[in-house]
């Protein structure tokens, strides 16, 4: 009989590796929780039209990578390929923008799905932590989000990442640039599919990773030269605020990001230790997205950081996270009476907030002590019939091997005192 395997391009997250992923999620969300961002959770699937309109019908995400399906009731749904459109939809549906306190600041954590060619750092199911600040046009908000992401990465011990920054202009100046870029691109030797992209979204051609395309783009017009005065001033303010906070960034005039909804500020976090999939996260301002999905004008900015990619970046830098042991105390009972007594001790320890585990399954002393070792516990409680007759439990410190007889009725207090 064959056993089932995880679908192609996905992975199972198992202990002990899963502890690192949890720590990464915690580290990324901690600065957000400290800065007025509230937690939001949205469904794993949405109406296909939400992503087609919001992310953009010309993007690879929508045309090639989305898991779309029809339900038994005839609804056209898609597994969410990214977080921003869902979060904005939920905020609009709940009228959070009408509560009077703008921006609405939200953070989220979850799984996302794209039908991509699987490779290291690129999966069909992946995990992100994201943040969105909805309903305010303020360069300080753009700067805040970049600074918080930088803070999160540094708190994990990452040092070799780079922040790339650009401005994509707005509805005033981008059409002028778009026309100039289209004229330039039409003179190049490009395949049919890329030519179609010139008409729909020419900026995406700049993001083409193929060397033969990049070679032809050397003299392409640069968006920076087309920015209107308002966009220039806005971008300079973002740059000044980030710099004043001590955050180092690089100006990247070719950075466009893979989603249609971005305006003005756009940024990416890259790590050169990850090979071709070097982006660990990114985001930007999306002032027109609310109207695209049927809402009022709500200028907004946000980012998403890849948990999988961040873990790969930690490995690339050789950063070992200081993770607390999942078990502090391990109980080894010898005999039926000891099993009942020590199980009671373990239960009380847990109620007092001590991480405690138990040798289940009636193991002998040797096998049970091996299990205690593997658990990473600092202390082991051992008791047999003779110990219980004397009213004691043997408390063993695993590192030193030192063993002390402690009265059964005070063992919980003794363990708590030692761990403190």
Secondary structure as GFF3:
##gff-version 3
##sequence-region A 1 420
A	DSSP	alpha_helix	17	33	.	.	.	ID=ss1
A	DSSP	beta_strand	38	39	.	.	.	ID=ss2
A	DSSP	beta_strand	45	47	.	.	.	ID=ss3
A	DSSP	alpha_helix	48	54	.	.	.	ID=ss4
A	DSSP	alpha_helix	60	60	.	.	.	ID=ss5
A	DSSP	pi_helix	61	65	.	.	.	ID=ss6
A	DSSP	beta_strand	68	70	.	.	.	ID=ss7
A	DSSP	beta_strand	76	79	.	.	.	ID=ss8
A	DSSP	alpha_helix	84	93	.	.	.	ID=ss9
A	DSSP	three_ten_helix	96	99	.	.	.	ID=ss10
A	DSSP	beta_strand	104	113	.	.	.	ID=ss11
A	DSSP	beta_strand	125	134	.	.	.	ID=ss12
A	DSSP	alpha_helix	139	155	.	.	.	ID=ss13
A	DSSP	beta_strand	161	167	.	.	.	ID=ss14
A	DSSP	alpha_helix	174	185	.	.	.	ID=ss15
A	DSSP	alpha_helix	192	201	.	.	.	ID=ss16
A	DSSP	alpha_helix	203	206	.	.	.	ID=ss17
A	DSSP	alpha_helix	211	216	.	.	.	ID=ss18
A	DSSP	three_ten_helix	223	226	.	.	.	ID=ss19
A	DSSP	alpha_helix	229	244	.	.	.	ID=ss20
A	DSSP	beta_strand	250	251	.	.	.	ID=ss21
A	DSSP	beta_strand	263	271	.	.	.	ID=ss22
A	DSSP	three_ten_helix	272	274	.	.	.	ID=ss23
A	DSSP	beta_strand	279	285	.	.	.	ID=ss24
A	DSSP	alpha_helix	289	292	.	.	.	ID=ss25
A	DSSP	beta_strand	300	306	.	.	.	ID=ss26
A	DSSP	alpha_helix	307	316	.	.	.	ID=ss27
A	DSSP	beta_strand	329	333	.	.	.	ID=ss28
A	DSSP	alpha_helix	336	351	.	.	.	ID=ss29
A	DSSP	beta_strand	356	358	.	.	.	ID=ss30
A	DSSP	alpha_helix	365	375	.	.	.	ID=ss31
A	DSSP	beta_strand	379	383	.	.	.	ID=ss32
A	DSSP	alpha_helix	385	389	.	.	.	ID=ss33
A	DSSP	beta_strand	392	397	.	.	.	ID=ss34
A	DSSP	beta_strand	403	407	.	.	.	ID=ss35
A	DSSP	three_ten_helix	408	410	.	.	.	ID=ss36
A	DSSP	alpha_helix	411	419	.	.	.	ID=ss37
###
